């Protein structure tokens, strides 16, 4: 039996992929916050974060 056939491995892989996608999105939002020029833009991004 291959470890990739185990349900726990498949489930954990899905979770890791989703976490990675979310971490990439969070980095993008933080960069947008740094680039925000007005206080309104910063406040809008803070609501998202």
VMD Tcl script that builds the backbone (N, CA, C; Angstrom):
set m [mol new atoms 147]
animate dup $m
set s [atomselect $m all]
$s set {name element resname resid chain x y z} {
  {N N UNK 1 A 0.836 -1.176 0.000}
  {CA C UNK 1 A 0.000 0.000 0.000}
  {C C UNK 1 A 0.888 1.249 0.000}
  {N N UNK 2 A 0.556 2.160 -0.860}
  {CA C UNK 2 A 1.276 3.414 -0.989}
  {C C UNK 2 A 0.721 4.426 0.020}
  {N N UNK 3 A 1.577 5.233 0.627}
  {CA C UNK 3 A 1.112 6.214 1.619}
  {C C UNK 3 A 0.175 7.242 0.996}
  {N N UNK 4 A 0.312 7.492 -0.286}
  {CA C UNK 4 A -0.563 8.458 -0.955}
  {C C UNK 4 A -1.988 7.932 -1.107}
  {N N UNK 5 A -2.163 6.657 -0.915}
  {CA C UNK 5 A -3.502 6.063 -0.981}
  {C C UNK 5 A -4.260 6.215 0.330}
  {N N UNK 6 A -3.562 6.568 1.389}
  {CA C UNK 6 A -4.210 6.702 2.689}
  {C C UNK 6 A -5.065 7.963 2.731}
  {N N UNK 7 A -6.241 7.818 3.320}
  {CA C UNK 7 A -7.167 8.947 3.392}
  {C C UNK 7 A -6.576 10.111 4.187}
  {N N UNK 8 A -5.874 9.813 5.266}
  {CA C UNK 8 A -5.296 10.874 6.092}
  {C C UNK 8 A -4.275 11.691 5.308}
  {N N UNK 9 A -3.524 11.034 4.457}
  {CA C UNK 9 A -2.541 11.747 3.641}
  {C C UNK 9 A -3.251 12.653 2.636}
  {N N UNK 10 A -4.282 12.144 2.014}
  {CA C UNK 10 A -5.022 12.928 1.026}
  {C C UNK 10 A -5.688 14.141 1.665}
  {N N UNK 11 A -6.287 13.944 2.844}
  {CA C UNK 11 A -6.946 15.048 3.539}
  {C C UNK 11 A -5.935 16.105 3.990}
  {N N UNK 12 A -4.828 15.656 4.539}
  {CA C UNK 12 A -3.832 16.607 5.007}
  {C C UNK 12 A -3.206 17.372 3.841}
  {N N UNK 13 A -3.053 16.732 2.723}
  {CA C UNK 13 A -2.516 17.401 1.542}
  {C C UNK 13 A -3.455 18.510 1.086}
  {N N UNK 14 A -4.754 18.237 1.082}
  {CA C UNK 14 A -5.736 19.254 0.706}
  {C C UNK 14 A -5.659 20.456 1.646}
  {N N UNK 15 A -5.524 20.181 2.938}
  {CA C UNK 15 A -5.451 21.257 3.923}
  {C C UNK 15 A -4.188 22.091 3.711}
  {N N UNK 16 A -3.087 21.441 3.480}
  {CA C UNK 16 A -1.821 22.151 3.275}
  {C C UNK 16 A -1.897 23.035 2.032}
  {N N UNK 17 A -2.488 22.554 0.987}
  {CA C UNK 17 A -2.615 23.342 -0.241}
  {C C UNK 17 A -3.492 24.569 0.003}
  {N N UNK 18 A -4.601 24.403 0.713}
  {CA C UNK 18 A -5.476 25.535 1.025}
  {C C UNK 18 A -4.777 26.560 1.916}
  {N N UNK 19 A -4.041 26.089 2.909}
  {CA C UNK 19 A -3.294 27.001 3.777}
  {C C UNK 19 A -2.256 27.784 2.994}
  {N N UNK 20 A -1.594 27.118 2.089}
  {CA C UNK 20 A -0.586 27.786 1.266}
  {C C UNK 20 A -1.223 28.881 0.409}
  {N N UNK 21 A -2.363 28.578 -0.192}
  {CA C UNK 21 A -3.064 29.577 -1.001}
  {C C UNK 21 A -3.470 30.777 -0.150}
  {N N UNK 22 A -3.960 30.515 1.051}
  {CA C UNK 22 A -4.371 31.610 1.932}
  {C C UNK 22 A -3.167 32.450 2.359}
  {N N UNK 23 A -2.042 31.816 2.614}
  {CA C UNK 23 A -0.854 32.567 3.025}
  {C C UNK 23 A -0.356 33.456 1.888}
  {N N UNK 24 A -0.468 32.980 0.669}
  {CA C UNK 24 A -0.070 33.808 -0.474}
  {C C UNK 24 A -0.997 35.006 -0.613}
  {N N UNK 25 A -2.289 34.793 -0.405}
  {CA C UNK 25 A -3.252 35.891 -0.485}
  {C C UNK 25 A -2.998 36.914 0.622}
  {N N UNK 26 A -2.674 36.439 1.812}
  {CA C UNK 26 A -2.390 37.338 2.927}
  {C C UNK 26 A -1.174 38.208 2.626}
  {N N UNK 27 A -0.163 37.633 2.019}
  {CA C UNK 27 A 1.023 38.411 1.643}
  {C C UNK 27 A 0.649 39.502 0.648}
  {N N UNK 28 A -0.224 39.165 -0.304}
  {CA C UNK 28 A -0.651 40.158 -1.291}
  {C C UNK 28 A -1.406 41.295 -0.617}
  {N N UNK 29 A -2.261 40.971 0.341}
  {CA C UNK 29 A -3.026 42.004 1.032}
  {C C UNK 29 A -2.115 42.907 1.857}
  {N N UNK 30 A -1.103 42.322 2.482}
  {CA C UNK 30 A -0.167 43.132 3.259}
  {C C UNK 30 A 0.622 44.067 2.351}
  {N N UNK 31 A 0.993 43.600 1.188}
  {CA C UNK 31 A 1.703 44.461 0.235}
  {C C UNK 31 A 0.798 45.590 -0.240}
  {N N UNK 32 A -0.477 45.285 -0.458}
  {CA C UNK 32 A -1.423 46.311 -0.866}
  {C C UNK 32 A -1.581 47.354 0.236}
  {N N UNK 33 A -1.577 46.900 1.486}
  {CA C UNK 33 A -1.720 47.820 2.605}
  {C C UNK 33 A -0.530 48.773 2.663}
  {N N UNK 34 A 0.664 48.259 2.441}
  {CA C UNK 34 A 1.856 49.108 2.447}
  {C C UNK 34 A 1.812 50.121 1.310}
  {N N UNK 35 A 1.226 49.718 0.192}
  {CA C UNK 35 A 1.178 50.590 -0.977}
  {C C UNK 35 A -0.004 51.558 -0.924}
  {N N UNK 36 A -0.937 51.349 -0.002}
  {CA C UNK 36 A -2.116 52.209 0.083}
  {C C UNK 36 A -1.691 53.639 0.391}
  {N N UNK 37 A -2.277 54.570 -0.309}
  {CA C UNK 37 A -1.862 55.962 -0.180}
  {C C UNK 37 A -2.747 56.743 0.795}
  {N N UNK 38 A -4.014 56.415 0.852}
  {CA C UNK 38 A -4.900 57.187 1.723}
  {C C UNK 38 A -5.305 56.368 2.943}
  {N N UNK 39 A -5.783 57.065 3.951}
  {CA C UNK 39 A -6.231 56.393 5.171}
  {C C UNK 39 A -7.462 55.541 4.887}
  {N N UNK 40 A -8.316 55.975 3.959}
  {CA C UNK 40 A -9.501 55.194 3.594}
  {C C UNK 40 A -9.102 53.848 2.988}
  {N N UNK 41 A -8.092 53.865 2.130}
  {CA C UNK 41 A -7.626 52.609 1.533}
  {C C UNK 41 A -7.081 51.683 2.611}
  {N N UNK 42 A -6.331 52.216 3.554}
  {CA C UNK 42 A -5.775 51.410 4.639}
  {C C UNK 42 A -6.898 50.823 5.485}
  {N N UNK 43 A -7.908 51.623 5.792}
  {CA C UNK 43 A -9.037 51.139 6.586}
  {C C UNK 43 A -9.796 50.027 5.870}
  {N N UNK 44 A -9.965 50.157 4.571}
  {CA C UNK 44 A -10.649 49.114 3.799}
  {C C UNK 44 A -9.852 47.808 3.851}
  {N N UNK 45 A -8.548 47.902 3.715}
  {CA C UNK 45 A -7.716 46.702 3.755}
  {C C UNK 45 A -7.694 46.109 5.157}
  {N N UNK 46 A -7.731 46.941 6.196}
  {CA C UNK 46 A -7.765 46.432 7.566}
  {C C UNK 46 A -9.025 45.631 7.816}
  {N N UNK 47 A -10.131 46.025 7.215}
  {CA C UNK 47 A -11.385 45.281 7.376}
  {C C UNK 47 A -11.265 43.896 6.754}
  {N N UNK 48 A -10.537 43.803 5.666}
  {CA C UNK 48 A -10.346 42.505 5.009}
  {C C UNK 48 A -9.464 41.608 5.876}
  {N N UNK 49 A -8.394 42.183 6.421}
  {CA C UNK 49 A -7.466 41.421 7.231}
  {C C UNK 49 A -8.102 41.129 8.565}
}
mol reanalyze $m
mol bondsrecalc $m
mol representation Tube
mol addrep $m
